């Protein structure tokens, strides 16, 4: 099968609409998700420790973690369903049962702190032995974002792809079956790692595409007309999603450019997110406006890594003092952008910068809902927001007549 599998992998990598190219490679939202999810897992652990986790999924810190995961789309569609509180079945039993809740928190904390494969496997086995109703291998989707080279994602499509590719019968809902599948994935991924990646998300995406028949593996001639029609519909849907995401990315780039241009015109040093500096809008390269490197700021390495992923930042000319920070949101979780700005605020509480969220007009209600969360309201952080249409409309005027960051506030709305 080696030659055949290599050919299928090559097909997967060369398809511009495969998970490999639309999610795994060159995806800034994927990179940001790792930091947001790690931060979210820490919050879940702390909430359970402090007794304020609550007795429902909705509104919990766990909901934020799963929202960040499911917004990755494709591979992680439906990842949150396993964690919804189902009152009739009383599953997953980590909301009302205090002992199970604590066990789940300890499991997450131990996995968060783990550095070796055997530590993670031990924690999974220990969790499985507790027989917590409804808490199965869907948890692996959280662990993947903590340890992407050790724990592969898990869902129905991935299992279907695995079973089809390897002629196996792995079952859903069993940690034992998941661990068995994982061993095969690790062995095969290691054999073909030069074609894919040490990050198991690449191989999981491959299995996903096989599982949804995006990539056909043998027996194509045996497909019924109904199955062929279903595949054709799937391919059209994927193409539409790819085109939509490209439009969103172009719009995101445009908004970043407006912010960089305004900041530069107002006399500030400006910089975009670390992974966006090679972008350009209508032939205008970010590199010609941005600082050559991120200024030295007085925070630890992890916090600096998070802050450097904020979409646009303005600094006092020739200094490392942050003046304003902007997160541009499109279809991704607004809450993750809020958290990055919140991290910045708490890193410099004595000398806070002005924080802005830049959002599509149609997402204003959603933003207000997110800013009404108790965890945000209680922080008393002043968060401004600007609609895409207003930023586009007033950009040139602010560049011409503006004299400080106060000018851009004139087109912003504020929520205390």
Secondary structure, 3 states (H helix, E strand, C coil): CHHHHHHHHHHHHHCCCCHHHHHHCCCHHHHHHHHHHHHHHHHHHHHHHHCCCCCCCCCCHHHHHHHHHHCCCHHHCCCCHHHCCECCCCECCCCCCHHHHHHHHHHHHHHHHCCCHHHHHHHHHHHHHCCCCCCCHHHHHHHHHHCCCCCCCCCHHHHHHHHHHHCCCCCCCCHHHHHHHHHHHHHHHHHCCCCCCCCCHHHHHHHHHHHCCCCCCCCHHHCCHHHHHHHHHHHHHHHHHHHHHHHHHHHHHHHHHHHHHHHHHCCCEEEECCCCCCCEECCEEHHHCCCCCCCCCCCCHHHHHHHCCCCEEEECCCCCCEEEEEEECCCCCHHHHHHHHHHHHHHCCCCCCEEEEEECHHHHHHHHHHHCCHHHHCCCCCEEEEEHHHHHHHHHHHHHHCCCHHHHHHHCEEEC
